[in-house]
Amino acid sequence: MKRNEKYKYADGRQINEDSGRIYDVAGFRLPSVTSILSRTKDQGFLKEWRAKVGDKEADRIMNLSSVRGTAMHKYLESHITDIGYEDLTDTGKQAKTMAEKVIEIGLAPVDEYYGSEVTMYYPGLYAGQTDLVCIHDGEDAIVDFKQSNRPKRKEWVEDYYLQIAAYAMAHDYVHNSKINKGVIMVCTPDLYYQEFVVEGAELRQYKHKFLKRLDMYHELKFDEKEQRNTEKENEEYLKELKEKL
C-alpha cells in the first residue's frame, strides 16, 4: 500500500486520568472522543448484560476482547505500513486471521493511505486516534477497524459512526480537507466480516449528533465540578462549626 504524503499529522500523547483519557497534542490537553462518548452513553444495556453473566465473566470477556482487538489492530497497522509484527499467543494467532480477513475484503479498495494510527484533534474541543486515513474507492475516507464477538446490527454501532464524524470534523478543520466518507470494518473471531459505510448527508447528521454529545459531556463535567465545589464548601463550613464548639 502506497503512502501519500499530502497531510502532515501531529504527534499526540495519551494520558489516562480518573475522569477518562485525554490527549496532549499541539499544545492542547483535550478529552478523547471515546471518553466523551462513554461518559454520555446510556449504560443500561451494559448493566443488564453484566447482571446476566456476572461481573467475573463480564470482565473476562471484555479483557479478552480488548487484547484480541489490540493484536488485530497491530497486525493491520503492520500490513499498512509494511512493518513486521507477530504474536504467537493463541489470542494473537486468532487476531492475525481476523486481520487477514479485513485485509482481504475491507482493504481491497485501498491503494493509497495518508496516515495509520493517526492522532486527530479539534483545537480546544477534543482529540482521538483513528486507525486509517486513506483513499477508499477513489474517495478520501476515515477508516476504523473493530473486532466483535458477534455480528453487529446498524443500530448497535451508532457510537462508531459518531467517532468517524468527530474525526472527519477534526481532520477537515486542521488540514482543510473535505472528508465525506467513513468506513467501519468489523470482524468476528469466526471470521465473519461486516462493513458499515457512512457518507454524505448521513455523515453530516452524525456530526451534529456528536456535537450534542460533546455539549452533554461538558454539562456533566460542569455539574461534577460544581458538586465538588459544594462538597468542599460544606466540609469547610463543618470544620468551622466544629472549631467553634
Legacy VTK file of the C-alpha trace (Angstrom):
# vtk DataFile Version 3.0
C-alpha trace
ASCII
DATASET POLYDATA
POINTS 245 float
0.000 0.000 0.000
1.410 3.368 -1.048
1.855 6.218 1.427
0.559 9.585 0.226
2.325 12.493 1.981
-0.439 15.039 1.367
-1.166 15.548 5.087
1.282 16.016 7.955
-0.108 14.744 11.249
0.769 15.927 14.742
2.100 13.526 17.339
-0.209 13.147 20.328
0.362 11.675 23.771
-2.400 9.727 25.505
-2.876 10.289 29.230
-5.266 8.174 31.290
-6.837 10.100 34.161
-9.602 9.245 36.638
-12.036 11.269 34.551
-11.064 9.449 31.340
-8.458 9.572 28.608
-7.073 12.879 27.412
-4.640 13.790 24.649
-1.703 16.146 24.866
-1.394 17.350 21.281
-0.311 20.573 19.548
-0.228 22.445 22.852
-3.737 21.340 23.901
-4.934 18.941 26.580
-8.155 17.582 25.144
-10.695 14.921 26.160
-10.693 11.858 23.929
-13.587 11.112 21.605
-14.023 7.690 23.222
-14.203 9.222 26.719
-16.781 11.777 25.549
-18.961 9.049 24.053
-18.510 6.719 27.019
-19.494 9.384 29.563
-22.628 10.391 27.621
-23.805 6.920 26.607
-26.834 5.110 28.017
-25.210 2.346 30.088
-28.458 0.434 30.633
-27.675 -2.386 28.185
-24.181 -2.885 29.617
-25.522 -3.049 33.169
-28.170 -5.591 32.152
-25.535 -7.718 30.410
-23.241 -7.600 33.445
-26.098 -8.600 35.723
-26.912 -11.503 33.400
-23.418 -13.015 33.015
-21.894 -11.822 36.298
-19.044 -9.381 36.883
-16.289 -12.022 36.719
-17.403 -13.394 33.347
-18.078 -9.893 32.010
-14.556 -8.802 32.934
-13.085 -11.937 31.311
-14.957 -11.339 28.044
-14.090 -7.642 27.949
-10.404 -8.240 28.706
-10.154 -10.947 26.031
-11.891 -8.704 23.507
-9.532 -5.842 24.339
-6.379 -7.970 23.951
-7.641 -9.554 20.731
-8.686 -6.169 19.327
-5.288 -4.632 20.127
-3.495 -7.507 18.409
-5.749 -7.288 15.353
-5.045 -3.560 15.077
-1.283 -4.179 15.302
-1.423 -6.738 12.504
-3.403 -4.335 10.330
-1.048 -1.455 11.078
1.958 -3.650 10.224
0.351 -4.591 6.907
-0.427 -0.976 6.004
2.985 0.398 6.971
4.894 -2.694 5.819
6.487 -3.235 9.237
6.675 -6.797 10.545
4.660 -7.922 13.566
3.985 -11.351 15.071
2.072 -12.509 18.157
2.432 -16.242 18.767
-0.095 -16.456 21.601
-3.388 -18.196 20.890
-5.177 -14.851 21.007
-2.556 -13.335 18.724
-2.935 -16.138 16.174
-6.702 -15.661 16.185
-6.292 -11.901 15.776
-3.992 -12.499 12.797
-6.645 -14.498 10.928
-9.170 -11.750 11.668
-6.782 -9.102 10.348
-6.196 -11.155 7.218
-9.953 -11.236 6.584
-10.120 -7.436 6.915
-7.158 -7.099 4.546
-8.706 -9.499 2.035
-12.091 -7.771 1.865
-12.025 -4.413 3.617
-8.700 -3.062 2.374
-9.078 -4.365 -1.173
-10.378 -0.946 -2.426
-7.499 0.920 -0.726
-4.327 1.567 -2.752
-3.100 4.724 -1.002
-3.192 5.958 2.568
-2.391 9.268 4.236
-1.771 8.020 7.756
-2.075 4.967 10.011
-2.921 5.249 13.741
-3.366 8.992 13.244
-3.959 11.434 16.089
-6.878 13.728 15.273
-7.670 16.870 17.225
-10.098 19.743 17.019
-8.341 22.645 18.784
-9.944 23.408 22.132
-12.597 20.682 21.842
-11.488 17.058 21.562
-8.930 14.601 20.221
-8.619 10.945 19.355
-6.856 8.369 17.252
-8.260 6.852 14.081
-6.918 3.697 12.513
-6.545 4.862 8.939
-6.971 7.898 6.703
-6.901 6.763 3.109
-8.329 6.815 -0.391
-11.161 4.276 -0.377
-12.741 3.543 -3.752
-11.393 6.848 -5.066
-12.637 8.961 -2.111
-10.821 10.342 0.920
-12.094 8.434 3.941
-11.674 7.799 7.649
-11.453 4.077 8.433
-11.843 2.365 11.802
-11.164 -1.320 12.461
-13.308 -3.122 15.033
-13.360 -6.629 16.432
-16.663 -8.006 17.672
-17.679 -11.169 19.482
-20.783 -11.415 17.283
-22.203 -9.788 14.142
-23.439 -6.220 14.529
-26.648 -4.511 13.530
-26.539 -0.961 12.255
-28.448 0.348 15.272
-25.776 -1.108 17.569
-22.889 0.812 16.027
-24.074 4.423 16.303
-21.126 5.354 18.512
-18.801 4.079 15.765
-20.491 6.499 13.360
-20.115 9.301 15.887
-16.397 8.547 16.197
-15.989 8.741 12.433
-17.926 12.028 12.350
-15.753 13.545 15.086
-12.535 12.534 13.333
-13.783 13.827 9.980
-14.618 17.235 11.503
-11.221 17.440 13.179
-9.365 16.439 10.019
-11.264 18.952 7.898
-10.637 21.778 10.382
-6.909 21.177 10.897
-5.961 20.075 7.378
-8.526 21.999 5.315
-9.731 18.724 3.832
-13.177 17.539 2.781
-13.625 14.090 4.270
-17.061 12.932 3.204
-16.846 9.215 3.905
-16.276 6.881 6.828
-15.829 3.106 6.727
-16.103 0.824 9.746
-14.589 -2.618 9.149
-15.708 -5.271 11.638
-14.558 -8.870 12.004
-15.637 -11.576 14.462
-13.418 -14.408 15.787
-15.177 -16.849 13.436
-14.123 -14.562 10.540
-17.488 -13.026 9.728
-16.709 -9.678 8.080
-19.033 -6.695 8.099
-18.651 -3.205 6.695
-20.596 -0.088 7.618
-20.241 2.989 5.421
-21.402 6.468 6.421
-21.179 9.352 3.972
-22.848 12.448 2.572
-25.934 13.753 4.357
-25.879 10.884 6.856
-22.329 11.766 7.905
-23.372 15.405 8.394
-26.212 14.229 10.658
-23.752 12.307 12.796
-21.515 15.361 13.052
-24.451 17.263 14.602
-25.205 14.311 16.893
-21.607 14.195 18.082
-21.629 17.912 18.881
-24.733 17.337 21.024
-22.896 14.575 22.891
-19.954 16.951 23.330
-22.308 19.505 24.893
-23.656 16.796 27.222
-20.101 15.876 28.219
-19.246 19.453 29.182
-22.513 19.800 31.112
-21.662 16.654 33.081
-18.150 17.932 33.756
-19.559 21.286 34.908
-22.085 19.589 37.203
-19.358 17.396 38.714
-17.136 20.424 39.285
-19.993 22.289 40.948
-20.708 19.274 43.132
-17.063 19.035 44.203
-17.013 22.757 44.996
-20.204 22.411 47.061
-18.818 19.420 48.935
-15.615 21.333 49.646
-17.583 24.350 50.908
-19.673 22.064 53.139
-16.553 20.434 54.557
-15.019 23.823 55.325
-18.274 25.002 56.924
-18.492 21.884 59.113
-14.871 22.327 60.113
-15.558 25.912 61.189
-18.577 24.799 63.210
-16.572 22.105 64.982
-13.876 24.621 65.828
-16.482 26.916 67.416
-17.944 24.175 69.614
LINES 1 246
245 0 1 2 3 4 5 6 7 8 9 10 11 12 13 14 15 16 17 18 19 20 21 22 23 24 25 26 27 28 29 30 31 32 33 34 35 36 37 38 39 40 41 42 43 44 45 46 47 48 49 50 51 52 53 54 55 56 57 58 59 60 61 62 63 64 65 66 67 68 69 70 71 72 73 74 75 76 77 78 79 80 81 82 83 84 85 86 87 88 89 90 91 92 93 94 95 96 97 98 99 100 101 102 103 104 105 106 107 108 109 110 111 112 113 114 115 116 117 118 119 120 121 122 123 124 125 126 127 128 129 130 131 132 133 134 135 136 137 138 139 140 141 142 143 144 145 146 147 148 149 150 151 152 153 154 155 156 157 158 159 160 161 162 163 164 165 166 167 168 169 170 171 172 173 174 175 176 177 178 179 180 181 182 183 184 185 186 187 188 189 190 191 192 193 194 195 196 197 198 199 200 201 202 203 204 205 206 207 208 209 210 211 212 213 214 215 216 217 218 219 220 221 222 223 224 225 226 227 228 229 230 231 232 233 234 235 236 237 238 239 240 241 242 243 244
